[in-house]
């Protein structure tokens, strides 16, 4: 099996036009994020509520099924108590404000 390239962070569904750090890749859709995860390894997956082609929890469940070891964080400003319970039951390592700066998330990825 060939070795996969490694990047620090993959973000999907977040409100960011472009990354502020070279170690961060931003996927426009959930499908694209899944494709990238097949090609590369990521220290941290950052998931926001604005995934263009699928529901947030549908995407996270799909990732957890295919890559149960993948660390992930939720970035949202619209967190309900039920969302927090769901995220924690799916193994979230942290919940951040959507406008969190990338250096803070990179620190979490380490």
C-alpha positions in Angstrom: 0.0 0.0 0.0 1.5 3.4 -1.0 2.2 5.9 1.7 -0.3 8.7 1.9 0.6 12.4 1.9 0.1 14.1 5.3 -1.5 17.5 6.0 -2.3 19.0 9.3 -5.9 19.9 8.9 -8.8 19.4 6.5 -11.8 21.8 6.9 -15.3 21.2 5.4 -18.5 23.2 5.9 -16.7 26.1 7.5 -17.1 29.7 6.4 -13.7 30.3 4.9 -12.9 31.3 1.4 -9.3 30.3 1.7 -7.0 29.0 4.3 -4.9 31.3 6.4 -2.2 28.6 6.8 -0.5 26.4 4.3 -1.1 23.3 6.4 -4.9 23.7 6.0 -6.9 22.4 3.1 -10.5 23.5 2.7 -12.9 21.2 0.9 -15.9 22.8 -0.8 -18.2 19.7 -0.4 -18.4 16.6 1.8 -17.8 14.5 -1.2 -14.5 16.3 -1.9 -13.5 16.0 1.7 -14.0 12.3 1.6 -12.0 12.1 -1.7 -9.1 14.0 -0.1 -9.2 11.7 3.0 -8.7 8.8 0.6 -5.6 10.4 -0.8 -4.1 12.0 2.2 -3.9 11.6 6.0 -5.0 14.5 8.2 -4.1 15.2 11.8 -7.5 16.8 12.3 -10.8 17.2 10.4 -12.7 20.4 11.1 -16.4 20.2 10.3 -18.8 23.1 10.1 -22.5 23.2 9.6 -22.4 24.5 6.0 -21.5 21.4 4.0 -22.9 22.0 0.5 -23.9 18.4 -0.5 -24.9 16.6 2.7 -26.1 17.1 6.3 -23.5 17.7 9.0 -24.3 14.5 11.0 -24.6 12.4 7.9 -21.1 13.5 6.9 -19.6 12.9 10.3 -21.2 9.4 10.6 -19.9 8.5 7.2 -16.4 9.6 8.2 -16.6 7.7 11.5 -17.7 4.5 9.7 -14.9 4.6 7.2 -12.2 6.2 9.3 -13.0 5.6 13.0 -9.5 6.8 14.0 -9.9 10.2 12.3 -9.8 13.0 14.9 -12.3 15.7 14.3 -13.5 19.0 15.7 -16.8 20.9 15.2 -16.7 24.6 14.3 -20.0 26.3 14.7 -21.7 29.3 16.2 -25.1 27.6 16.2 -24.7 24.9 18.7 -27.8 23.4 20.4 -27.6 21.2 23.4 -28.7 18.2 21.2 -26.0 19.0 18.7 -23.4 18.9 21.5 -24.7 15.5 22.7 -24.6 14.2 19.1 -21.1 15.5 18.5 -19.7 14.1 21.7 -21.4 10.7 21.0 -19.6 10.7 17.6 -16.2 11.3 19.3 -15.6 15.1 18.7 -12.3 16.2 20.3 -13.3 19.8 20.6 -16.1 22.3 19.8 -15.0 25.7 18.5 -16.5 28.9 17.3 -16.8 29.0 13.6 -14.6 32.1 13.3 -11.8 30.3 15.3 -8.4 31.2 13.8 -6.5 28.5 12.1 -3.4 28.7 14.3 -5.5 27.7 17.3 -6.9 24.7 15.3 -3.4 23.8 14.1 -2.3 23.7 17.7 -5.1 21.2 18.5 -4.1 19.1 15.5 -0.6 18.6 17.0 
